[in-house]
C-alpha cells in the first residue's frame, strides 16, 4: 500500500450541460396557450390577456430603445455640424467681411 497502488478511487463529476433555446421555449409556450385558448374557459381567456400584455410590453421596450438610439445619433450629428460651421465661420467670416467692407 505504501508504494503500490492506491486504494482511493477518484470521484467522478458527471456534469451534463443543458442547452437553453429561448425560441423553442417561446414556441412551446405559445402552443400551450393556443391549446388553452381553444376552449372558452376563464383560464384560456386569462392566458390570452396576459400574453398580449407581455408582448406589448416587450414591443414597447424595443421601440423606446430604438428611439433613444436614433435621438442620440441625431444629437451627435447636429453637434458635429455645429462644430464644423463654427470652425468654418471662424476662419472664413473675417475674410468675407474684409472683401465686402461691412
Protein Blocks (a to p, Z undefined) as FASTA:
>chain_A
ZZmccfbdcdddddddddddfklmmmmmmmmmmmmmmpccfklmmmmmmmmmmmmmmmmm
mmmmmmmmmmmmmmmmmmmmmmmmmmmmmmmmmmmmmmnoZZ
